[in-house]
Amino acid sequence: MRIYAAYDDGLRIVDPETGSVETRLSGQRVECLSVASPGPADEAGTLGDSSPRVLAGTFDAGLFRSVDGGNRFARTADSMLGPEGSGPDAVTAVATSPHDSGIVWIGTEPSRAYRSADGGETAERVGGLPDLPSAREWSFPPRPDTHHVRWIEPSPADPERWLFGIEAGALAVTPDGGETWTDRPPGSRRDTHAMATHPDAPDRVYAAAGDGFAESGDRGDSWRVRDAGLDHGYVWGLAVDPGDPNTALVSAAASATAAHRRGEAYLYRYRRDAEGEVATTGPGGDAGAFERLDDRGVPTGEGTYRAVLAAGRSPGEVWALSNRGLFVTRDAGDSFERVPVDLPDSPGRALAVA
């Protein structure tokens, strides 16, 4: 097993069994990650190497790809990204299709969409996203003159359906591989930071956003806010239990300032019952979707910045990365253990497991 942790100064590759940490892309601000099994378009795949393919988007130097699990990286698609193919944009989101590992979608700052059919080696601009009616309102508060694609989520039910979270301003859905787009589906959030799906509930999508937590039961066509028991409305990290599509973990704070600057963030567990209704949680049996995960072995509250989360490979396994270190739960949040590895004491940008 390898854990890939993205930071402002590079990528850390962690072996949680041995405690080793290797640094790649040193000095690069790594914004996003996608790790997938090699496809036929990968050199490693043609050689029969089973190492995962790692795609890492950086803020200043575009997209990097490794076909040997992260041992070596090379910049890819650099002449195709950016205005009129003039050079790399900041790559702020990347995702690999669960239906075909050769299909990769890339999001940038400013908000544009690109599609690769060869595992990220090359890419082509997909039109329509910047032309949506809400685009004139898109603005990223720290840099209000721009905006970016913060997250891309593939649909496990439909290989042509993709969801894009714009930070900040919209959630957009393409049902046909970029031919058409739906702008701001009813109930969707305006500041989506992460989305998650599960193959056992292929029509459901969860969204963690600066303006709350929402879920869709129709592949993103409409959304409903879920906030019962959620005391902190600025939601950042998100991962679904690999063994239970009705259970998700999120990181949240009272505000962007608390999440990113002051450092006061928390973890919550969201649960539904087996029929998909909101579960009953908390002492006394009060109805509520969320349960705060304090005193479970992972630091929360004062001194803790928002965590990034990633689903593991076994039921109940979720990984969490913050400025306080790397942690894992194997029982969907009932308890956490700290992974004894040497990592920066700064917030992670992205997290992936292979």
Salt bridges, closest charged atoms under 4 A:
ASP8 OD1 - ARG29 NE 3.97
ASP8 OD1 - ARG349 NE 3.92
ASP9 OD1 - ARG12 NH1 2.98
GLU22 OE1 - ARG24 NH2 2.82
GLU31 OE2 - ARG29 NE 2.47
GLU31 OE1 - ARG349 NH2 2.91
ASP42 OD2 - ARG53 NH1 2.97
ASP42 OD1 - ARG65 NH1 2.78
ASP68 OD2 - ARG72 NE 2.71
ASP89 OD2 - ARG112 NH1 2.80
GLU109 OE1 - ARG143 NH2 2.54
GLU109 OE1 - HIS148 ND1 2.82
GLU121 OE1 - ARG65 NH2 2.90
GLU137 OE1 - ARG184 NH2 3.08
GLU167 OE1 - HIS148 NE2 2.61
GLU167 OE2 - HIS193 NE2 3.26
ASP191 OD2 - HIS193 NE2 3.39
ASP200 OD2 - HIS198 ND1 3.99
ASP203 OD1 - ARG219 NE 2.67
GLU215 OE1 - ARG226 NE 3.26
GLU215 OE1 - ARG272 NH1 2.72
ASP221 OD1 - ARG161 NH2 2.48
GLU264 OE1 - ARG262 NH2 3.35
GLU291 OE1 - ARG269 NH2 2.87
GLU291 OE2 - ARG296 NH2 2.89
ASP294 OD2 - ARG292 NE 2.80
GLU317 OE1 - ARG330 NH1 3.63
ASP334 OD1 - ARG269 NH1 2.87
ASP334 OD1 - ARG296 NH1 3.93
